[in-house]
Amino acid sequence: MPKRKDLKSILIIGSGPIVIGQACEFDYSGSQSLRSLREDGVETILINSNPATIMTDPSMADHVYLLPLTTKSIIQILKEHPQIDAVLPTMGGQTALNLCIEADDKGIWKDFDVKLIGVDIDAINITEDREQFRELMLKIGVPMAPQATATSFLKGKEIAQEFGFPLVIRSSYTLGGAGASIVYKPEDFDELLSRGLEASPIHEVMIDKAMMGWKEYELELLRDKNDNVVIICSIENMDPMGIHTGDSITVAPAMTLSDKTYQKMRDMAIHMMRSIGDFEGGCNVQFAVSPDEKEDIIAIEINPRVSRSSALASKATGYPIAKVATKLAIGYTLDELENGITKSTSALFEPTLDYVIVKIPRWNFDKFEGSDRTLGLQMKAVGEVMGIGRSFQEALHKATQSLEIKRNGLGADGKGYKDYNQIIEKLTNASWDRVFAIYDAIAMGIPLSKIYDITKIDMWYLKQYEELFQLEKEISTYTIDTIQRDLLLEAKQKGYGDRQIAHMLDCLESEVYTKREELKVQRVFKLVDTCAAEFKAKTPYYYSTFENEIETADGEITIANESIVTDRKKIIVLGSGPNRIGQGIEFDYCCVHGVLAAAECGYETIMINCNPETVSTDFDTADKLYFEPVFWEHIYDIIRHEKPEGVIVQLGGQTALKLAEKLTKYGIKIIGTSFEALDIAEDRGRFSTLLKENNIPYPEFGVAETADEALALADELDFPILVRPSYVLGGQGMKIVINKEELVEHVVDLLRKIPNNKLLLDHYLDGAIEAEADAICDADGNVYIIGIMEHIEPCGIHSGDSNATLPAFNLGDLVLQQIKDHTHTIARELKTVGLINVQFAIKDDIVYIIEANPRASRTVPFIAKAYKEPYVNYATKVMLGHHKVTDFKFNPKLDGYAIKQPVFSFNKFPNVNKKLGPEMKSTGESILFIDSLKDDEFYDLYSRRKMYLNK
C-alpha cells in the first residue's frame, strides 16, 4: 500500500527554543521529517519560534512560520492555509505534543477539519496521565513499580505513609523530568511534593516506590499501519535507576542483558505500543531490570513520539528513525521503504551493530553558580557527545575525548582526583564527572565491590574500567623507545589518545605519533552500515578504529580501511562538538550551510563532528561524515587520509577555532580568515594596537596575570571594572567588580580555575547602550554588513542573554555611521575572509569597540531568518574564493523589527542566582516579529531595561 491520497498538505509543529530537557535532537527529527514529506511531494507548513536552527530555514519547508507556539498562532496558520489536511505533532518533543493536545481540547483541529497523524490523542493521554497508564499496564499484564497518583497534597502524604521511603515523585505532562525527585527522608517530602504538583500543568503527580539500583534500558520502536513493528535499537544506561536518561551515560547495543530477558523486553515493548493506540510512527519505551539473576522487568514509561534517544539511536545505527516514522505516518508500510544506508534492504530489517556506541551528557554547571550538581530525576545536561568504537572501552574513551572539558580521556592526564573522601563523595552523590571518578577510584585501589555497592553500576562496566587502568599501569613501565608494537596497538584499540600514552611514557605527544607511524599502528576507518556488513552499504558514514594487519589469500599484508578516497577536490568542515551554553545549535546551522555551499561550488564535502543531536551529523548532509571527536589526533588522521584543499574552522564556534593554530603549524590550509587574524582578535594587546592605529575608541584596559598586577591596574582604570579571561566562550568567568576586595576574590578564583590565563581588565562603561554588527568580507576588502542589532539590555549583560533588536531602533545617524565605519575598518584590517561579528558600547554618542570575532557568530542565523537571505551560503562561497562580496545581490526583506529573545532554563536549578551579567546563561532563543515600536511586547521588554540601569 503506497501513501495516503488524502494527505497533500501537512502542518508540522516544532519544539521552540532550546531548553534543558528539549534540545536540538528535535530540530534534527523535524528536519528529517520535513525532507521526508517533500520527497513525496507533500506540501509542508512549519511552525517553530526558534531562529537558530536548520529546521526553520526557508529551504526546509514550503511555508515557515517563526511564530510563538500557541493555539492563537495555530489558528492564524490554519486560516491562511485552509488546504492543510493533517498535523504531525510527534517531531517537536513534549512542547509540540502539549500544544497539539491544547488545540484538540479547544476543538481547533475539528473546526478546521485537520486530521492528527503519527499518533492519536488517546495514546498521548494514556502515556502522559500516569494513572491511566498504570491501569492499562496492569490490564495487559506488564509489571510496574508500586505506585499511586496524587492530585492533592493530602493524598500525596497518605501514599507516602503507605509506601515508605525512598520514593519517586513524577509530575504528569512535563518535560525533561521537570518536577521529578527522589525522596530519601520524610522531612524532605513536603517541599518536593509541592514542587511536583506545581510543575504539572494538571497538578498531578505519580508517587512510585523507588527502584534504586535497578538497571535501566530503552528501546526505540517503529510501527506501520499493517501492525509490523521493528526494534531499531536497544540502549542500556550505564547508570542505574535514579538518574534521568538525559543525564545518564548510555551504551548501545545493550551490554549486560541476557538474550532471554532481551527477547522478553522486546515482546513487552511491542505489546505496550500496540495497547496504547492504533497509530503509525515511532515510540520510545523505558524499562527497569532487577540487578540479580532473576532479571525481573518493570515498565517505567512509553513516549509515543520520537524522543531524545531517537536521535541517538538514528546516529548509532544509521537508521533514520524520524524519516521513516514520517513515511509511516503518511501511509507507507515498513516493507515498502528502503534502508537509506544500504539502498538494497528494506526498512523492515532491524539494524545490527558490529561496534559499540557510548553517549555522555555535557553539563554547564559553571554557569549556574550555587546550583545543586548532584544528578537525579530532573535532567540538567545541556548537550551530549557520542563515541563509536569497536569495543566499549574505545567508544568510552572517544566520548570522553569529545566532551571538551580539558580532559584527554579517562585517566593518564594528571587531572584525576587523588582525595579518597572526594572520590567517595562523587560516587555516592552521582556527580557530573563520575565517568572519570570511577577510574580514579580504581587507580586509588578502592575495590570494585565497594564501587559497585556505592554506585550500583553493573560489575561488567567496572571490570572494563579496571582493565583500562591495568593497561595504563603496564604501559607506564616502558619508555617511548622500549614499548612494543602489540602493547601500543592494544592501547590504541582501547581508545587511549596519543596524549595519554605520552603521559604514561613521559614523552611528547608528537613522539608517540611518530612511533605509531614507525610501527604501522595506524587509524583505519569503518562504515556505519546498519547491517554488520551483511549487505553492502552505499552511505559514507565512518568512524575510526585500530586493527591488526591481515594477510590476504595472495599474500598481501593489508589493513581493512573502508573509507575510499576519491580524486575530487575536498573541503573539510569542522563541527562545533557538544551543545553548551554559549555555543549552541546556531553553529550547527552554520556548519550545515557551509557544507551545502561548498557542494554548490563543486567540492566533495567532509564533515567531522561528534554531536548525535544535530543535522550536521546526519549521514546525508555532507558527502562524507566522520563521526569522530573534534580532537586534534582524530582530525589530523582524517586530514592525512583525505588530503583536502583546506579546512573551514570559522563555522564551528570556539571548538573549531581553537584548532586553527595547530592546523597552521602543521601546514594545513585554513579556508577563509587566517589563524594570524583570529589570534589578533583574541589577543587583547595586539587587537587594541590595531584599534589605536586606526583611531577607533575602546574602553581603557590592561592585562594581568596575578592578583597583584590586577590591583595595580585598578588604580589606573577606575571602577567598575569588567574582568574576563582570554580565549573563552559565552563570557565564561566574566564579572563586573566594583571594589578591590571583589577584584582580588574574582581574580584568585579565575586563576585557580584557568591556570596561566591572561586576564583582561576593562573599564566598564556603566549605562552604555550595547550594539553588534555582523558582516561578510572578502579577500579584496569588500565588506557587506548583514545586520546591525541594538540590545534592549544595557552594556554589561552578555550579548547572548540580551534581547537584540534588528534593525537598531534608537541609534542616531551619527552613531550608526560610526558603527558602519568601524566594522568596515576592523574587517579589512584583520584581513577577514568570510564572517565577522563586532560588538560595540555606545556612550555620549561615541562608539567604543568591546570585541571582534572574525567567525560565524550566534546572531548570523537570526539575521538570515529575519532578512530572508542565506548569509552563511554567501560567506562560505567568499571563503572558498569562489565569489566576491560584490557578486551577490543583497535584498533584505523585513517589515518592522525582529527581536532575538533569550530563553533560560533556571527552573532546573531552583536555588540559583538568576541575575544576568557578563557571563552567558541562556540555553536557547526565540524570534519575535513586531510591526512597530508601539507594540506592547516591545514596550514590556524596554521597560525592563530601566531595571538594569537603576542598579
SVG drawing of the C-alpha trace seen along z (x, -y; Angstrom):
<svg xmlns="http://www.w3.org/2000/svg" viewBox="-16 -62 80 80">
<polyline fill="none" stroke="black" stroke-width="0.4" points="0.0,0.0 1.6,-3.3 1.0,-6.6 -2.4,-8.0 -4.0,-10.0 -5.9,-12.4 -2.7,-14.0 -1.4,-16.7 -0.6,-19.4 0.8,-18.8 1.4,-21.0 4.5,-20.2 4.9,-21.6 8.4,-22.3 9.8,-22.3 10.6,-26.0 13.6,-27.5 16.2,-25.1 15.8,-24.4 17.4,-21.8 15.4,-18.6 14.4,-19.5 17.3,-20.4 18.3,-20.2 17.5,-16.4 14.0,-17.6 15.4,-20.0 17.2,-17.0 14.0,-14.9 11.9,-17.8 14.4,-18.5 14.4,-14.8 10.6,-14.7 10.3,-17.8 12.7,-16.3 10.8,-13.0 7.5,-14.7 8.9,-16.8 10.4,-13.7 6.8,-12.5 5.5,-15.8 3.6,-16.8 3.3,-20.5 4.9,-21.3 3.9,-24.1 6.1,-24.5 5.5,-26.4 8.6,-26.9 9.8,-30.0 13.5,-29.1 15.6,-31.1 18.9,-29.3 18.1,-26.0 18.3,-24.5 14.7,-23.3 13.4,-26.9 15.5,-27.6 13.3,-28.7 14.7,-25.8 13.3,-23.2 9.6,-23.7 7.2,-25.3 6.0,-27.7 7.9,-28.5 6.2,-30.4 8.5,-31.8 5.7,-32.3 5.1,-31.7 4.0,-28.1 0.4,-28.9 -3.1,-27.9 -3.5,-31.6 -0.6,-31.0 -2.1,-27.6 -5.4,-29.3 -3.7,-32.0 -1.8,-29.4 -4.9,-27.3 -6.8,-30.4 -4.0,-31.3 -3.7,-27.7 -7.2,-26.1 -5.7,-23.4 -3.9,-21.8 -5.1,-18.1 -3.2,-16.9 -0.9,-17.8 2.2,-15.8 3.0,-16.6 5.4,-13.8 8.6,-15.5 8.7,-18.5 9.1,-16.9 6.8,-17.5 6.2,-21.1 4.6,-20.0 2.6,-17.2 1.3,-19.6 0.3,-22.2 -1.5,-19.5 -3.5,-18.4 -4.4,-22.0 -5.6,-22.6 -7.6,-19.4 -9.2,-20.4 -10.2,-23.7 -11.7,-21.9 -9.3,-23.6 -8.4,-20.5 -12.2,-19.7 -13.1,-23.2 -10.6,-23.2 -11.1,-19.6 -7.4,-18.7 -6.5,-15.0 -3.9,-14.0 -1.2,-11.7 1.7,-9.8 -0.1,-9.3 -3.5,-9.7 -4.8,-11.9 -5.8,-8.8 -2.2,-7.5 -0.8,-10.8 -3.3,-11.0 -2.7,-7.4 1.0,-7.8 1.0,-11.3 -1.6,-10.6 0.3,-8.3 -2.8,-6.8 -4.4,-5.8 -1.0,-4.4 -0.7,-2.3 -4.2,-0.9 -3.6,0.1 -0.3,1.8 -2.0,3.8 -4.7,4.8 -2.3,6.1 -0.1,7.8 3.0,5.6 4.6,5.2 5.2,1.7 6.7,0.4 4.2,0.0 2.8,-3.5 -0.2,-5.7 -1.5,-9.1 -1.9,-12.2 -3.8,-15.3 -3.6,-16.9 -1.0,-17.5 -3.1,-15.4 -3.4,-12.4 0.4,-12.5 1.1,-12.3 -1.2,-9.3 0.6,-7.5 4.0,-8.2 2.8,-6.8 1.6,-3.6 4.8,-3.0 7.6,-4.2 10.9,-5.7 12.7,-6.1 10.0,-7.3 10.0,-8.8 7.7,-11.8 7.0,-12.3 4.9,-15.2 2.3,-14.5 2.6,-16.3 6.1,-17.7 9.4,-17.7 12.9,-16.5 11.8,-15.2 10.6,-18.6 9.1,-18.4 10.5,-14.9 12.6,-14.0 13.7,-11.1 12.8,-11.5 15.0,-9.6 13.9,-11.3 10.4,-12.1 11.5,-15.7 12.2,-16.5 8.8,-15.1 6.5,-18.1 8.6,-20.5 9.3,-18.1 5.6,-17.0 4.6,-20.7 7.2,-21.3 6.0,-18.3 2.3,-19.3 3.2,-22.9 5.3,-21.7 2.5,-19.6 0.1,-21.6 -2.8,-19.4 -1.3,-19.4 -1.0,-15.7 2.0,-13.5 2.6,-9.8 4.4,-8.6 6.4,-5.4 8.3,-3.1 11.9,-3.9 13.6,-1.0 17.1,-2.3 19.9,-0.3 17.8,1.4 19.3,1.3 17.6,-1.0 17.0,-0.3 15.4,-2.0 14.0,-0.5 13.3,-2.5 10.3,-1.1 8.6,-1.8 5.2,-0.5 3.3,-0.7 -0.4,-0.5 -0.2,3.2 1.0,3.6 4.5,4.5 6.8,3.5 10.6,3.2 13.0,2.5 15.6,0.1 18.0,0.0 18.4,1.2 20.1,-1.3 21.4,-0.5 22.0,-3.2 25.3,-2.6 23.9,-4.5 21.2,-2.6 17.7,-3.9 17.5,-7.2 19.3,-9.3 17.3,-10.8 18.2,-9.1 19.2,-12.5 21.8,-12.7 22.9,-9.1 25.9,-7.6 24.2,-5.3 25.5,-2.4 24.2,-0.8 23.6,2.0 22.6,3.2 25.7,4.9 24.7,6.7 21.3,8.2 20.8,11.9 19.3,12.8 16.3,14.4 15.5,11.2 16.1,9.0 13.6,11.1 11.1,10.7 11.7,7.0 11.1,6.7 7.8,8.6 6.7,6.3 7.6,3.2 5.7,4.3 2.7,5.3 2.8,1.9 3.0,-0.1 0.1,1.9 -2.0,1.4 -1.8,-2.4 -3.5,-3.2 -3.8,-2.4 -1.3,-4.7 1.7,-4.6 5.0,-6.0 7.8,-5.9 7.8,-5.1 10.3,-5.0 9.9,-2.6 11.8,-2.6 12.3,0.4 14.0,1.2 15.6,4.6 16.5,6.1 20.3,6.4 20.1,10.1 19.9,13.4 16.1,13.2 16.3,10.1 12.7,9.1 11.4,6.4 9.2,3.5 7.9,0.8 8.8,-2.8 7.2,-4.8 6.4,-5.0 6.6,-8.0 4.5,-7.8 6.8,-10.2 10.4,-10.5 12.4,-11.1 15.8,-12.4 17.0,-8.9 15.6,-8.6 18.3,-11.0 21.0,-9.0 19.6,-5.7 19.5,-7.1 23.1,-8.1 24.1,-4.9 22.5,-2.6 22.4,-4.7 18.7,-4.0 16.9,-7.4 14.0,-6.9 12.3,-10.3 12.4,-10.0 10.9,-6.5 8.3,-7.4 7.1,-10.3 6.7,-7.9 4.7,-5.5 2.5,-8.4 1.5,-9.2 0.6,-5.6 3.6,-3.7 4.5,-0.3 7.9,0.7 8.4,3.3 7.8,0.6 10.6,-1.7 14.3,-1.2 17.1,-1.3 18.7,-4.7 22.2,-3.3 22.3,0.0 19.8,-1.1 19.2,2.6 17.4,3.8 14.0,2.7 13.2,0.6 11.7,3.8 15.2,5.1 16.3,4.4 19.7,2.8 22.6,4.9 25.7,3.3 29.2,4.6 30.5,1.7 29.6,0.0 28.4,-3.5 28.7,-5.4 26.8,-8.7 28.0,-11.0 26.0,-14.1 27.6,-17.6 26.7,-19.8 27.3,-23.5 27.1,-23.8 29.7,-26.5 27.0,-28.8 24.7,-28.2 26.6,-29.3 25.3,-27.7 23.4,-25.0 23.0,-21.5 25.4,-19.5 24.1,-16.1 22.3,-14.2 18.8,-12.8 15.4,-12.6 15.4,-16.1 17.6,-16.4 20.4,-19.0 22.6,-18.3 22.7,-20.9 24.1,-18.7 25.8,-15.3 28.5,-13.5 28.7,-10.1 31.7,-7.9 31.8,-5.0 34.3,-2.2 34.9,1.5 34.7,2.0 33.0,0.4 36.4,-0.8 37.3,-2.5 33.8,-4.2 34.0,-5.3 37.4,-6.9 36.3,-8.6 33.2,-10.0 35.3,-11.4 37.7,-13.0 34.8,-14.7 33.5,-16.5 35.9,-19.4 36.3,-19.8 40.1,-19.9 40.5,-16.1 42.3,-13.8 40.2,-10.8 40.0,-8.5 43.0,-8.9 46.6,-9.3 46.4,-13.0 47.4,-14.0 44.0,-15.6 42.3,-12.8 41.0,-13.1 43.5,-12.0 41.5,-12.6 39.7,-9.5 36.8,-11.3 36.2,-13.4 36.1,-10.3 33.7,-8.5 31.5,-11.7 31.4,-11.9 30.4,-8.2 27.8,-8.4 26.1,-11.5 26.1,-10.9 28.3,-13.7 28.6,-15.0 32.2,-13.8 31.6,-10.3 32.7,-8.8 36.2,-10.0 35.8,-9.4 35.3,-5.7 38.7,-5.4 40.3,-7.5 38.7,-5.2 40.2,-2.1 43.6,-3.9 43.4,-4.6 42.9,-0.9 39.2,-1.1 37.9,2.5 35.3,3.0 32.9,4.5 32.9,1.2 32.4,-0.9 29.5,1.4 27.9,1.1 28.0,-2.7 27.1,-3.2 25.2,0.0 26.9,-0.4 27.0,3.2 30.2,5.1 30.8,5.7 31.4,2.0 33.6,1.7 35.7,4.6 36.1,2.8 37.4,-0.2 39.7,2.0 41.2,3.4 42.0,-0.1 43.7,-1.0 45.8,2.2 46.9,1.4 47.9,-2.2 50.0,-0.7 51.7,1.7 52.5,-0.9 53.9,-3.2 56.7,-0.7 58.1,-1.3 59.6,-4.3 58.9,-5.5 62.0,-3.6 61.1,-0.3 57.4,0.0 56.4,3.0 54.0,2.7 51.4,5.1 51.1,3.0 50.9,-0.3 48.2,1.3 46.3,2.5 46.3,-0.9 45.0,-2.5 42.4,0.2 41.1,-0.6 40.8,-4.2 43.8,-5.8 44.8,-9.1 48.4,-9.8 48.5,-12.5 47.5,-9.9 50.1,-7.4 52.7,-10.3 51.7,-11.0 52.3,-7.3 55.6,-7.1 56.7,-10.6 57.4,-11.9 55.8,-14.2 52.5,-13.5 54.3,-14.0 56.8,-11.3 54.0,-8.8 52.6,-9.8 56.0,-9.2 56.4,-5.9 52.9,-4.7 53.8,-5.6 57.1,-3.8 55.4,-0.6 52.4,-1.0 49.9,-1.4 47.6,-3.4 44.0,-4.5 41.6,-2.9 38.1,-3.9 35.0,-1.7 31.4,-2.2 28.4,-2.5 26.3,-0.3 23.2,0.8 23.7,4.5 27.1,5.6 28.5,5.8 26.0,8.4 24.9,6.1 26.9,3.5 26.4,0.0 26.1,-2.9 26.3,-5.7 29.7,-7.2 29.3,-7.4 32.6,-6.5 34.2,-6.1 37.8,-5.2 39.5,-2.3 42.7,-0.3 43.2,3.1 46.0,5.6 47.4,6.2 45.9,9.2 47.4,11.3 45.2,11.9 45.0,15.1 47.5,13.8 50.0,13.0 49.4,9.2 49.7,7.6 46.8,5.1 44.6,3.3 40.9,3.2 40.2,-0.5 36.6,-1.1 36.9,-4.8 37.8,-5.1 39.4,-8.4 38.2,-9.9 40.3,-12.2 37.8,-15.1 38.7,-18.4 37.7,-18.2 36.8,-20.6 36.6,-19.6 34.2,-21.4 34.9,-21.1 31.7,-20.9 31.1,-22.5 31.0,-19.4 28.5,-19.1 26.0,-21.8 26.7,-24.0 25.7,-27.5 27.5,-29.9 27.9,-27.5 24.6,-26.0 22.7,-24.9 23.4,-28.1 26.8,-26.8 25.4,-23.6 23.1,-25.7 26.3,-27.4 28.1,-24.1 25.3,-22.6 25.0,-25.7 28.8,-25.7 28.7,-22.1 25.9,-22.8 27.6,-25.9 30.9,-24.1 29.0,-21.3 27.4,-24.0 31.0,-25.2 31.8,-21.6 33.8,-20.3 33.4,-17.0 32.3,-17.9 33.6,-16.2 32.0,-16.8 33.8,-16.0 31.6,-16.2 30.6,-14.1 27.2,-15.5 24.4,-13.0 21.6,-15.5 22.3,-17.6 21.6,-17.9 25.4,-18.3 25.9,-14.6 23.1,-13.4 24.7,-10.8 23.4,-12.5 24.2,-16.2 27.8,-16.0 29.3,-13.7 31.3,-12.0 30.6,-12.1 33.3,-11.2 31.6,-10.7 34.7,-11.4 35.8,-13.7 36.7,-17.2 40.0,-16.4 43.4,-17.1 44.6,-13.5 41.4,-12.3 41.2,-15.3 44.8,-15.1 44.5,-11.5 41.4,-12.2 43.1,-15.1 46.1,-13.0 43.8,-10.3 41.6,-12.6 44.1,-15.3 41.6,-18.2 42.2,-21.6 41.6,-23.0 39.6,-23.1 36.8,-25.5 37.0,-26.5 35.0,-29.6 31.6,-28.0 32.0,-25.6 32.3,-28.1 35.2,-28.2 35.6,-24.4 36.8,-24.5 38.6,-27.9 40.8,-26.5 42.3,-24.1 43.3,-26.8 46.8,-27.3 47.6,-23.6 46.3,-23.3 48.5,-26.3 51.5,-24.8 51.1,-21.5 50.8,-23.3 47.1,-22.6 45.3,-25.4 42.6,-27.2 39.8,-28.2 38.8,-31.9 40.3,-34.1 43.8,-33.0 44.9,-31.9 47.0,-35.1 43.9,-37.3 41.9,-35.1 44.8,-35.4 44.9,-39.2 41.2,-39.4 41.7,-37.1 44.9,-38.8 43.7,-41.9 47.1,-43.6 47.5,-43.1 43.9,-44.0 43.9,-47.3 47.1,-48.2 45.2,-47.7 42.3,-49.9 44.7,-52.6 46.4,-52.7 43.0,-53.2 41.8,-55.8 39.0,-53.6 37.9,-54.1 37.9,-51.3 37.4,-51.2 40.6,-51.6 42.0,-48.2 45.0,-46.3 46.2,-42.7 47.0,-40.9 48.4,-37.5 48.3,-37.8 46.1,-39.4 48.9,-42.0 49.0,-43.1 45.2,-43.4 45.3,-45.6 47.9,-47.9 45.8,-48.2 42.7,-49.0 44.2,-52.3 44.7,-53.3 41.3,-52.0 38.8,-53.2 35.9,-51.0 33.6,-49.5 35.9,-47.0 35.0,-44.1 37.3,-41.2 37.5,-38.4 39.8,-35.5 41.1,-35.3 40.2,-32.6 36.9,-31.6 33.4,-31.2 30.0,-32.6 31.5,-35.1 32.9,-32.3 34.3,-33.7 33.4,-37.3 32.4,-39.6 31.9,-43.3 33.6,-44.2 33.1,-47.5 35.9,-47.4 39.3,-46.0 38.0,-43.3 35.7,-41.9 38.5,-42.2 41.0,-40.1 38.4,-37.5 37.4,-37.0 41.0,-37.1 42.2,-34.4 39.1,-32.3 39.7,-32.6 43.4,-31.8 42.5,-28.7 40.0,-27.5 42.1,-28.5 45.8,-28.5 48.3,-30.6 45.5,-32.6 45.9,-36.2 43.1,-38.2 41.7,-41.3 40.6,-44.2 38.4,-46.8 37.0,-50.0 33.3,-49.2 31.2,-51.8 28.3,-52.0 24.9,-52.6 26.2,-52.4 24.0,-51.1 25.2,-47.8 25.0,-47.0 26.6,-44.5 27.1,-44.1 27.7,-41.0 29.4,-41.4 30.9,-39.4 34.3,-40.5 36.2,-39.1 40.0,-38.8 39.8,-42.1 38.5,-44.0 34.9,-44.3 32.6,-44.4 28.8,-44.0 27.2,-44.5 24.4,-41.9 22.8,-43.4 23.2,-45.9 21.4,-44.9 20.7,-47.1 20.4,-45.4 17.5,-46.3 19.5,-45.5 22.4,-47.8 26.1,-47.0 27.3,-44.5 24.6,-41.9 26.1,-39.2 25.0,-39.6 23.7,-36.0 21.4,-36.9 20.2,-40.2 17.1,-41.0 18.7,-42.0 16.6,-44.2 17.1,-44.2 17.4,-46.8 18.6,-49.2 15.7,-51.3 17.3,-54.1 20.7,-54.9 21.1,-58.2 22.7,-58.5 26.0,-59.7 26.2,-56.6 25.1,-54.2 27.7,-55.7 30.5,-55.1 29.3,-51.5 29.5,-51.0 32.9,-52.7 34.4,-50.8 33.0,-47.4 34.5,-48.1 37.9,-49.1 38.2,-46.2 37.1,-43.6 39.7,-44.9 42.5,-45.3 42.0,-41.8 42.1,-40.6 38.8,-38.8 37.7,-36.4 34.2,-35.3 32.1,-36.3 32.9,-38.7 31.0,-39.9 31.8,-43.2 30.4,-44.3 30.0,-48.0 29.3,-50.1 27.8,-53.5 28.1,-56.3 27.6,-60.0 27.3,-59.3 30.8,-57.8 31.0,-54.2 33.6,-52.0 34.7,-48.6 34.1,-45.8 35.4,-42.9 35.5,-41.5 35.2,-37.8 36.2,-37.0 34.0,-33.9 30.3,-33.0 28.5,-34.3 25.4,-33.3 23.4,-36.0 24.0,-35.0 21.1,-32.5 18.8,-35.1 19.7,-37.8 19.4,-35.3 15.9,-34.3 14.8,-37.9 16.0,-39.2 15.2,-36.0 18.7,-35.8 21.2,-32.9 24.2,-34.7 26.2,-31.6 25.9,-30.3 27.3,-33.6 30.0,-33.7 31.2,-30.2 31.5,-30.9 33.5,-34.0 35.8,-31.9 36.4,-29.4 37.3,-32.3 34.5,-31.2 32.7,-34.6 33.4,-38.1 31.0,-40.0 30.2,-42.2 28.8,-39.2 25.8,-38.9 22.6,-40.9 21.6,-41.6 18.0,-42.3 17.0,-42.1 13.2,-41.9 11.8,-42.8 8.8,-45.0 9.0,-46.3 11.5,-44.7 12.8,-41.3 13.8,-40.7 16.1,-37.8 14.8,-36.8 16.9,-34.6 15.3,-31.7 16.6,-30.4 16.5,-27.0 16.7,-28.3 13.7,-26.1 16.1,-23.2 18.2,-24.9 15.7,-26.3 18.3,-27.9 20.5,-29.6 21.1,-33.3 19.1,-34.3 20.7,-37.7 22.1,-38.4 25.6,-39.7 28.6,-39.4 28.6,-35.6 26.0,-34.0 23.3,-31.8 20.6,-31.4 20.2,-27.9 18.2,-29.0 16.4,-31.7 13.2,-32.6 12.4,-35.2 9.6,-37.8 8.4,-40.0 6.8,-43.3 5.3,-45.9 6.4,-48.9 8.0,-50.1 4.5,-50.8 3.9,-47.1 3.0,-46.1 5.6,-43.3 8.4,-45.7 7.2,-48.2 7.3,-45.5 10.8,-44.5 12.1,-48.0 10.7,-48.9 12.8,-46.2 16.0,-48.0 15.4,-50.6 15.6,-47.8 19.2,-47.2 20.1,-50.9 18.9,-51.7 21.1,-49.0"/>
</svg>
